[in-house]
Amino acid sequence: MKRVVVSGVCLAAFLLLPEIRSIAAPVVVKTIPQSEWNSGGVEPVAGKLFPHGNGITSLVLHHTQTPNEAPAMEKARLRSIRRYHMVEKEWGEVAYHYFVGSSGQIYEGRDWRFAGDSGTTYDLNGRLLICLLGDFTETMPTEKALDAMLRLVAAKLHEHKLTPSDVVTHQMVAATDCPGTAMQKWFEGEGKPAIARQFEGLEVQATKPE
C-alpha cells in the first residue's frame, strides 16, 4: 500500500473541504414578532419577569382552550389573551413564549429568556412554552397548525441542544387537561414519532455539506 504524507497545513485544508466536512447551518423557522400583532400594547412589566436559571431544558405543549376560530381572528385573540394575562392575572407578560395558529402562522409571545407563567402549579424554570390557539379537547388542530408546531418544536430542540425526549405536554407536568384530550392522545400516539422524524430531518438538513 502506498503511504501518503500530508503536511499539517495541507491536512487542515483537506479537512475543510465541503465534500469531506459537514458544516452545520442554522435551523430557521419564520415567526411573527409581537410588535406585529400587538402594536400599541402595554410594555412587559420587568419586575414580574424572571430569567431561566440554566437555559431551556424542556419544551411544554399547551392549548389556549379558546374557541377554534378562523385565521383572520388570530391576532385579535392573541391581544385578548395577553390583556387577560397581564390585567386579570397580573402577570408581567403573556404567559407563553410561542403561539401557533390554525393558519400555520407562528407568533412570538413572551421573550423566551424569561420563565413563563401558568394557572397551574409546576416549575416553569427552564421550560419553553409553546401554545396552540384553540380548544383541542374533542378536535385536533388543523394540518397547517400541526405542521408549524412540529417545525417549531424541532427547531427549538436544535437551538437549545435538546432531544425529542425533552418535549412534554402540560398535563404531563401539572394537574390539568391541557392541551386537550384529543391533542394528548395524538401526542402519545402519532405525535412523539412525528416530532422525532421532524427533528432528525432538520438535523440532516442542518449538517449537509454546503
N, C-alpha and C positions, 0 to 999 in steps of 0.2 A: 504494500500500500504506500502511495506517495505521501510524504509528510509535507504539510504546508505550514510555514511560519509566518504569522501576521504580526506586524508591529502594533504597539499599543494604540497609536493614532489611527492606523488603518482599521484596527479591531473596533474602536469606538465608532468610526464612521460606518463600518459594516453593520453594527448592531442597531444603528439608527435608520437603516433602510426601511421604507414603509412596507416592503414585502415581507420583512422579517419581524419587525417590531410593531405591535399594535399600539396605536395612540388613542387613549380614551378621549371621547368627545362628551360635552355636557348634554344631559337629557333635558330638553326644554318642553314644557307644556304651557300653552298660552293661557293666561289668566287675565281677568278684568280687574284692574285695581279699584279699591274702594272709592277713590276720587271720581270714578266714572259712574258709580251707582248711588253715591251718597253726597253729591255736590251740595255744599252749603250745610251739611250736617254738623252736629256739635263735635268738638275735638275729644279724643280719648282723655280720660282722667288719669294722668300719670301716677298719682298716688295710690291708685287702685290696681295697678298693673305690676306684676312681679315676674322677673326673668326666670327661665328654667334654670335649675341648679346645675345640670350636667348635659345640656343639649337635649335633643329629641331622642327618646328611647323606644317609643312605640307610636302607632297610628290608631286612632279610635274612630269608628264609623258611627254616624248618628243620622237621624232624620228630624225634621222640624216639627212633624206631626201637625202640619197646617194643611189646608185644602190643596188638592192636586189641581193646579191652575195652568192656564195657557202660558207659554213662554213670555208673552207680552207683559205679564203680571210679575215677572221675577224681580225686577228692580224695586218695584213698589213693595213687594213682600219683604225683601231684604231690609228696606228702610223701616218697615213696621217692626220687624224682629229686632233690629238694632235699637230702635226707640224703646221697645219694651224692656230689653235687657238693661239699658242704661238708665231709664227713668223709673220703671216699676221695680226691677230687680236691684237697681243701684250698683250695677257693675261698671267697671271702668271702660268697657268697650263691648261690642258684640261678642258673644261667648266663643264662637267657632273661628278657626283660622281660615278655613276654605268652605265655600258652598258650591254645590253642583245643582244646576237647574235642569228641568225637563228638556230644555233646548240643547243641552250638552255644553252650555257655557259654564266656565269655572270662575267663580267670583272670590276675590280676596276679602277676608274679614279682619279679624284681629291680627296684628303683627305676630308672626309665628314665634318670634323670640321671647314672647311673654306667654306664661301659662294661661289656659282658658278658664272659663267659669262653668258651673253646672248647678242645676237644681237638685242634683243627686250628690251623694257623698262618696267621693273616691279621690285618690291622689292624682292631681292634674299636672304635677311636675313632670316634665319630660314627655307629655302627651301632645301629639299633633292632632287636632280635632277637625275631621272632615265631615261635613253635614250635607245630606241630600235634602233639597227643598221638596216637601210633600209628606204625605202620610202613607207609609208602606206596611200597615197592619194587614190589609187584605189584598192589596195590589202591589205590583212591582214597579220600580222606576222605568221610564222609557229606555229603549235601547241606546239612545243618544246619551242619556244621563249615566247609564251603567258603563258605557264605553269611556266616557270622560272621567268617571270616577276611577276606573281601572288604570287609565293612563296617568292620572294624578297620583294615585297610590304608588304605582311603580316608580314614577319619577322621584317622589319624595323618599321612598325607601333607598334609592340610589344616592340621593342628595345627602341623606343623613347616615349613610353606611349601615343600613339595616337590611333585614331579610323579610320575606313574606310571613314568616312565623311571628313577626313583630306587629302584625295587624290584628286588631280585635274589634269587636263591636261594643257599644255602650253597655249592653246588658251583660256582657262577659266580665265587666269590672265594677258594676254598680247595680243596685236594686231598681230595675226599670225594664220596660218592654221595648225601649228604643234599641235598634232602629226599625221596629215593627216586626210582627210575626212572619210576614212574607219575606221581608228582607233578611231576617235572621236565618230562615230556612234556606234561602239562596246562598248565604254566606257559608253555612255549614255543609252544603252540598256542592253546587257548582262554583261558588264564589272563591273558595280557597285555591282550587286548581287554576281558576281563571286569573287570579292575582299572580300566582306563581308563573304562569305562561307569559303574562304581560311583563313581569319583572325580568324573566330570562330573555325575552325578546328584546327588551331595551338594553340589557347587558350585552347581547351580541351586537346590537346596533351601535352601542356606545364604544365598543372596543374594536370595531372592524378597522382594518388598515385604511388610512386616508390616501 
